[in-house]
Amino acid sequence: MVRKVAISACLLGERCRYDGADNYAPSLLNMLEGDELIPFCPEDAAFGSPRPAMDLIETQRGVEALCNESGESRSEPIRRYAKAFFEQHGQIDLFIGKDRSPSCGVCSARLYDKEKTLLSDTAAGLMAEEAIARNIPAVDAEKFEGNQ
């Protein structure tokens, strides 16, 4: 049976990282041969590439993705993209996120307080949170590669 795998687009070689580069992962792609790969990148869709970096910050309103340059919240466009992506693509069998991403990291995103003190390095990014909330099996790319 062919799995439907939602995968961070940068892992496929798309130049959509915050710095305009990619995270091409040929060994990962070899492991997924035969699966239907459905790329996503909420940050590129909302803000383009390259773009200023952002971090996950614990605020009074909860976890927010804040732009490091301006301090503005980037959360809402990412959350809207995530909801629309999963609604558009129906049944996803597996979500593979780019580790440490504030959008796509499954259990490796860094969460800071307002003073930029590290609170956790095992947080979920905003899009990964949506996958988890929908009970979609989710894993960071590095962990998936290490377990295969």
C-alpha positions in Angstrom: 0.0 0.0 0.0 1.3 3.5 -0.9 1.5 5.8 2.0 0.6 9.5 1.7 3.6 11.3 3.4 3.5 15.0 4.1 7.1 16.1 4.0 8.9 19.4 4.6 9.6 20.7 1.1 13.2 21.7 1.9 14.0 18.0 2.4 13.0 17.4 -1.2 15.6 20.0 -2.3 13.2 23.0 -2.6 15.1 26.2 -1.7 12.6 27.3 0.9 14.6 27.6 4.1 14.7 31.0 5.8 18.1 31.6 4.2 17.0 30.6 0.7 18.8 27.2 0.9 17.5 23.7 1.1 17.9 20.7 3.3 18.0 18.1 0.5 18.0 14.6 2.1 18.6 12.0 -0.7 19.0 9.1 1.8 15.6 10.0 3.4 14.0 10.2 -0.1 15.4 6.7 -0.9 13.7 5.3 2.2 10.4 6.9 1.0 10.6 5.5 -2.5 7.2 4.3 -3.6 5.3 6.6 -1.2 3.3 9.6 -2.3 5.2 12.6 -1.1 3.2 15.8 -0.5 5.5 18.7 0.1 4.7 21.6 2.4 6.4 24.8 3.7 4.2 27.1 5.6 6.9 29.7 6.1 7.8 30.0 2.4 4.1 30.2 1.5 3.4 32.9 4.0 6.6 35.0 3.9 8.7 33.9 0.9 12.4 32.8 0.9 14.7 34.1 2.0 13.1 35.7 5.1 14.1 36.7 8.6 14.5 33.8 11.0 12.0 33.3 13.8 11.9 31.4 17.1 9.1 29.9 19.2 8.5 32.0 22.2 6.3 31.2 25.3 4.1 34.2 25.7 1.0 35.1 27.8 -1.1 34.0 24.7 0.8 30.7 24.5 3.5 29.6 22.1 4.1 32.1 19.3 6.5 32.1 16.4 8.1 35.6 16.6 10.3 37.2 13.9 13.8 37.7 15.3 14.2 41.0 13.4 10.9 42.7 14.1 9.5 40.7 17.1 6.2 40.4 15.2 4.1 37.3 15.5 4.3 35.0 12.5 2.0 32.4 14.0 -1.4 33.0 12.5 -0.3 32.6 8.8 1.5 29.4 9.7 -1.5 28.0 11.6 -3.9 28.9 8.8 -1.6 27.2 6.2 -1.4 24.1 8.3 -5.1 23.7 8.8 -5.8 24.3 5.0 -3.0 21.9 4.0 -4.4 19.0 6.1 -8.0 19.8 5.0 -7.0 19.9 1.4 -5.0 16.6 1.5 -7.3 14.5 3.5 -5.9 11.3 4.9 -2.2 11.7 5.6 -0.4 8.5 6.8 2.8 10.1 8.0 4.1 13.6 8.6 7.9 14.2 8.3 9.1 17.5 9.5 12.4 19.3 9.3 14.0 18.9 12.8 14.5 22.0 14.9 12.1 24.1 12.6 9.8 26.4 14.5 7.1 25.3 12.0 7.9 21.7 11.1 10.0 20.3 13.9 8.1 17.5 15.5 9.9 17.0 18.8 13.1 19.1 18.3 12.0 22.7 18.0 13.6 25.1 20.4 11.2 27.0 22.7 12.4 30.2 24.4 11.0 32.6 27.0 10.8 36.4 26.2 14.4 36.9 27.3 15.5 34.2 24.8 16.4 31.7 27.5 16.0 28.2 26.2 13.0 26.5 27.9 12.9 23.3 25.8 14.6 21.7 22.8 11.9 19.1 22.4 9.0 21.4 21.4 6.7 20.9 18.4 6.7 23.5 15.7 3.3 25.1 14.7 2.6 23.0 11.7 3.8 19.8 13.5 1.4 20.7 16.3 -1.5 20.6 13.8 -0.4 17.2 12.5 -0.2 15.9 16.1 -3.6 17.3 17.0 -5.1 15.4 14.0 -3.5 12.2 15.3 -1.2 11.9 12.2 1.9 9.9 13.0 4.7 12.6 13.0 8.5 12.3 13.1 11.5 14.6 12.6 13.5 13.7 9.5 16.6 12.9 11.4 14.8 10.5 13.7 13.0 8.8 10.8 16.3 8.3 9.0 17.9 6.9 12.2 15.1 4.4 12.8 14.9 2.9 9.4 
